[in-house]
Amino acid sequence: MMVVGSWSTRYLRRTEAIDRREKDELDPLLADTQAKEILVARRRAHNAACGMPADLTDEEVAAAESVMTRQLKGLSSLREVPSYGPSFISLWADATAKGLSAEEAADRILDWTYYWPPAWTRDYERKKKMLPKIDEAMQVRLLQSVAWRPTGDLFIPWSSEMDGQRWEVRINDFPDEYMYSLLIDGTLAGDFHDWPDAWNRGGAKVERPAVTLAKPHLTFDAAVLVDTTNLVARYRAGECEAVWRDLVALGPDVRKPPYDVPTEAVARETIRRAKHNFELIVQRLHSLDYQFLRDTWDQPATKKDLQDLAAYEEAGLLVPAAVRVFIEEMNIVWLMGTHPLLCPEGRVQAADPLFLMPLLNSGLLELWGNGEKPDVVNENREMFQLDLCAAPMSKAEVMNNAVAEDWFSIQLPDAAADAVLVGEPQGRTFVEYLRWSFKWGGFPGWEKEKSRPEKELAFLRDGLLPF
């Protein structure tokens, strides 16, 4: 009954956010009815595929329903198909299908009810730094006039072509995430809540799935169909970004069968390609007489690094698969240095050369509290961060032989495949940040500059492996 009560409370908060209504009025405040219909259709498709668990007795069901109906209006039975979040039945069924006991299934549902989404942490961090939720570059895109075509896809419902690039709009798991994401050539450009007035999307094709759908391979936080038998093959065939989207959507389930083995394989193939690209860029920079800040531009993980990483995982301070494999295979890489065109002296912030250095620290485990889970709502949650990427402003400090002060970080624990970099202006995940950096030959800062060394950048990125 306690678990059902917790689920009902979280579900009610989602309902209020998606279908907010003023007191004594029937019209919803959420004016974007197209997005709402897609969210509801997508969630109902998942919930409808789950039948009543056989291991719940009639007495347990009756007790659970008595708690639920006191908190939720419009739902009178666990068998009804909710529209605004995962149903209690779907959460229970997903957990028990993986062989979890009733007690473990209950804990799994409580994990969902207390889940603190990364998007909320990102907003908190930006507010703390007095930064707007949406950065200037994304705000400019939202003001552009764009004609969208409906795709009929419940995850990426609209697409368009702008300046030779493929623009797509993805609907996320609102309210845990921003309502929309803009993807440009498959790369995240930014997130936003409100549909821009200058964007004409016409009518979205929202097909309401029948309740007789076969049960998809889903988890409580992933409304996606993921076939584990061909993830690696799809990745190697060129569906790199799509595969990573699927893995990220699966959340912490990527650590459990049947997702654990293919997730590990994709993560290792991704980092192998990233390592190949980095080493090729270093060779090409040498041929351009690039003056590296130091003789070493990479540093493999030491025995101490690997011990700290293992200690994190053993204590429950889980590290996303992509980051963990990066530490094991690459660890510290940087392109700090000077070049008349690529990275002129005094303009390192503009060039923003790649600089990744996970700040593993055994002392973090003491803050962690010997493996006890922190209160994700308290103001000290920033202590549980792993710094990964030096921010552009701090790279000027590094060039002056000072210690970088500002970093892009990930929140721990995180059992997912990838994680959003806290503080990164576009809200990129770690893999997206790597992909974006190599798209610009290791100097992604040039993306926002009107005058840039096009010839040299083209030389650096030519033939790099996609990942």
N, C-alpha and C positions, 0 to 999 in steps of 0.2 A: 504494500500500500504506500509506503514511503517513496518507493521508486516511481510508482505511477503518479504520485503527487508532485515529485520533482519534474518528471516529464511534462505533466500538465502545465506547470508554471512556465517552463521554457517554451512550450508550444504556444501558450497564450501570448507571451511576449512577441513571438514571431507573427502571430495572427494580427496583433495590434499594429505591428510595423508594416505589414503587407496590406492590411485592409483597415487602415485607421478610419474611424468615423467620429464626427463631432457628436457631442451629447444631443440626443433627441433628433438627430438628423440621419437620413438614410444614405446620403451621397458620400462615397469614400473620398478621403483627402488625398489618397494616392492617385493623382490624376493620370498617371501613365498606365492606362488600363491594358494596353497591349503587353507590356512587360508583366503585369500581374497575371494575365491569362496564361502566358507562357510558363511562368513560375508554378502556377496552380496545376496546369496540365502535366508538367514534368514531374511534379511531386506526386500527383495522384497516380501516375503511371507506375511509379515505384511502389507506393503503398498498396495499390490494388493487386500487385503480384504476390503479396505475402498473405498466406492463410493463417488461421488461428493456430498457435503452437499446441501440439498434442500434450506437452508436459505441464500445461496449466489446468488445474482442476476447475470444475464449475464453481466451487466455493471461492477459489482465488480470483476467478474472472469476475464474479459478482462483487467481491470486496473491492477489486480494482476499479470497477465501473462506478461504484458508489462514490469513490474518491474523485474520479475523473469528472463525473457529472456535476459535482459541487463546484468545480473550478472552471469548467468549460461549457459554454452555451452552444447548443447546436449539435453536440455529440452526446449520444446516449448509450452507445455501445462500443466496446473495443473493436467490434467487427466493422464498424463504419470506416469509410475511407477518408482520412483527413486530407486537407488540401494545402496546408501552410507549413508543413514540416514533416519529418519522418514520423510515422505512426509508432505507437508503443509496440504493436505487433511486429512491424518491420524491423525495429531495433532488436527485439527479442529474437526474431527469426534469424537475422543476420548473425547474431552472436552464437546461438545454439548450432547453426549450420556449420560453424567452424569448430564444433566439438567442445564449446565452453559449457561449464556446468551452470546450473540455475543461478548460483551465487555470482559466478563470473559474468553471466549475462546481465545480472542486475548492476554489477559494477560498471559494465560497459555502457549501460544506459545512463548511469550517473555521470560517467565521463562526458557524455554528450550534453547533459543538462548543465554541467559546470564549465563547458568548453569556452575558452577565451580566444576569439578569432584573431588571427594576425592583423587583419585590417583595422581592428580596434586599437591594437598596440601601435600600428603605424600612425593612426590619427593622434594618439596620445603623444607619441614622440614628436610629431610635427608641431603640435600645439605647444609642447614644452619648449621647442626651439623657435616658437613664434613664426612658423612657416604656414602658408596656406595649404589647405588639404589638397588642392589641385595646383600643380606648378604652372609657371607662365607658359611653357611650350605647349602643354596640354590645353590650357585655356584658349590659346590661339587656334588650335585645331577645332575646338568646340564652336568657334565663331565662324569657321569656314562654311560656305554653302556646299552641301553634299547631297546628291540624289542616291538613295539607297534602294537596293533590290531585295525583296524578301526571298529567303532561301528555302523556307519550309523546315529548317533545322531548329530544334528546340533549344540548342545550346549556342549556336551562332546564327541568329535569325536574319541578319542583314549583311550584305556585302556591297562593295562599290570599288571603282577604280579612280585613284587620284594621283595625277602626275606620274603615271606609269607604275604606281604601287597598288597592291591589293589591300584595301581597307576592309576590316570585318568588325562587327560589333558582337561581343559575347555577353550573354546574360549570366550573371553569377548567382551564387546562393545567398541572395538578399534575404534578411538583413545582416547575416553574418559577414557578408562581403559587400563591396560596392555593387550597386545594381548592374552597372555595365563596365566592360573593358573594351578599349579600342585596340585592335591588333593591326599592325602594319607589316605586311609580308610575313605574317605569322609571329611577329615579335610584339610583346606588350608595349604599347605606347603610353597608356595611362588608364586610370579608372575614374568613373564619375557616376553620380546618382541620377541627375535630371537630364532628360533628353533635350538636346539643344534646339532652339527655335529654328535655326538655320539648316537643320538636317531634315530632309524630307524622306520618310521611310515608307510611305504608302501603307498598305495593309499587310500585316504579318500573317503567314499561313499557320494557324494554330490548329493542329488536328488533335482532337481529344481522344487519347487511346482508350480502347475498350478495357473493361476490367478483367478480361480473360487472357491478358498478356501472359506469356511464359515468364517465369521469375528470372529477372536479370541477375548477373553477378554484381551485386551492389553492396555497399556498406552504408552505415548511418550518415556519413558525410559525403557520399559520392553518388550523385544521381546519374551515373554513366554506365554504359555497358562496356565491360572490358574483357576481352577474350585473352586469357593468359597464354594460350597455346601459340600465339603468333606475335607477341610483343617484340621480341628480339628480331624476328624476321621483318616486321614492319619497320623497325628502327633502321635496320641495315638496308632496307629498300628505299629509304629516303624520307619516311614519315617521322622524322626526328622530333619535331615540335609537337605533332599530334600525340605521339607516344608519351612524351613528357607531360602533356596536359592530362592524359588519362591517368598516369601514375600519381600526379599531384592530387587529382580529384579523389583518388582512393584513400587519401589521408593515411592514418597509421596502419591501415590494413596491409600496406605494402610489406610489412615485416612478417606477415603470416602467410601460410599456404592458402591458395596456390600462387600468391603474388610475390613471395619473398625471393624465389630463385630468379625469375625473369627481371625483377627490379634490380637485383644485384648485378645481373648480366648487362642490363642497359646502362646502369650507372658506371660500370667499369669500361664499357665500350665508349661511353661519352667522355670520360676523363682520358682514356687512351687517345682519342681524337684531339681533345684539347691539348694534351701534352705534345702530340705531333705538331699541331699548329704553332704552339708556343716556341718549340725548338726551331721550326722553320723560320719563324719571324726573327728570332735571335740571329740566325745565320744571315738572313737578308739585311738586318740592321748592321751587322759587321761589314757587309759588302758596301754599305752606304756610309761607312766611317762614323757610325753612331758612337758617341762617347758615353759608355755606360758609367753610372756613378761609382760602381765597384766592379771588380773583376768577376765576381760571381753574380749571375742573374737568376739563379734558382738555388734552392737549398732543400734537398730531400729530408723527409721526416727523420729525426733522430730517434734513438731507442727511447729516450725520455718522452718525446712527443707521442710516440705510439703507446707508451705506458699510460700517459695522461688520458689519451683518447679512450683506451680500454677501460680506464678507471671511471670515466664519465659514463660510459655505456653500462658498466657493471652496477654503478650506483643508481641507475635509472635516469641519468641526465642524458637522454638519447639525442643523438646527432643525426640529422637527415642523411639519407644514403648518399646523395651526390656530394655533400660536404665531407662526409666520412671518407669516401673513396678518394676525393681530391687530396685530403691530408695524407692518406696512405701512399698515394702515387706521385703527387707533385709537391704538396705542402706550401713552400714559400716560392713565389715567382714574382719577378718584377722587371719592368722595362724602364726604370728610372735612369735618366741621363739627359744628354743635350745633343741637339742637331740643329743646324741653321734653319731647316724647314720643318722637320717633324716635331721638334721640341726645343724651340729657341730658348736661350737663357732668359729667365725672368717670366716665361710664359708656360711653365709646367702645368699650371692650373687649367689653361686653355686646352693643352694637348691631352691632359689627364692620362698619362701612361699607365698601363696595367700594373697594379701592385696588390698582390694577395698575400696575406700573412696571418693565418689563423693564430690568434693569441691564446694558445692552450695554457691553462694555468691550474696546477693542482690545488691551489688555494680556493678555487671556485667551489670545490666539493665541500669545503668547510662552510661556505655561505649556503650551499645547497642544504646543509643540515643532515649529513649522513644518509642521504637518499630520501629524506622526507619531502613530499611534494609541497611546493610553496603555495601560499594563497595568491592565486593569479589576479585577484582584485586589488591587492594592497599596492601601495605606492613604491615598494621596494622590488617590484618584479624586474626592473631594469638590471638588477644585479645578476640575473640569470641570463646573461647574454654572452655570445661568443663573437668577438670582433674578428672580422674577416678581411675587409677591404678598406684601405685608407681612403678617406674622402678627398676630393680634388683639392680643397683648401689646404689640407694637411700635407699634400705632396710637395708643396713649396717649402714646408718646414723640413721635410726629409732631405730635400736638395741642399738645405743649409745645415745638414748634419744634426738636425734636431729630431726629437721623437714625435711621431704623428700623434695628434691629440683627438682628431675626429675620425670615426670609423663607421662603416656600414656593418651591421651586426645581424645575427639571427637569434631568435628567442629559443631557449632550451628549457625543458626537454621538447623535442620534436621528433616523432617517430615516422614522419612522412618521407617521401622521396626527395623533396626539395623544399626550400623555405624562402619566404620573402625577406629581403634585406632591409632591416629597419634603418631608416634614414636615407635610403636610396630614393632620389626625387621621383622616379617613375614607378616606384613600387615593384621593381623587377625581383624575380627570384634569383638564387645564386646561379643556376644554369642559364637563365636568361641574361644575367649580367655578363657571364663568360661569353655567351653567344654574341651579344651586342659588342663586347670589347673586340672580339676577333673580326666582326663585321667591319670594324674600322682599323684593322691591322694592329690592334693592341693600343691604339690611341683614340678612344671613343669620344674624347672631348671635342674633336674636330667636327662632330656631327652638328653642333650648334653654331659653328663659325661659318660665315659666308665666304671668307677667303681662306682656303686651305690647300695644303700640298697634295693635290689630287693624284699626280703621277706617282709620288712616293707611296701614298696610301694604297693605290691600286696595286703597286708592286708587292707590298707587304701582304695583302690579302688574297692575291691571285692563287687559286688552286687549293685554298685551305679546306680541310675536311668539314663538311657540315655535321652538326651534332645537336 
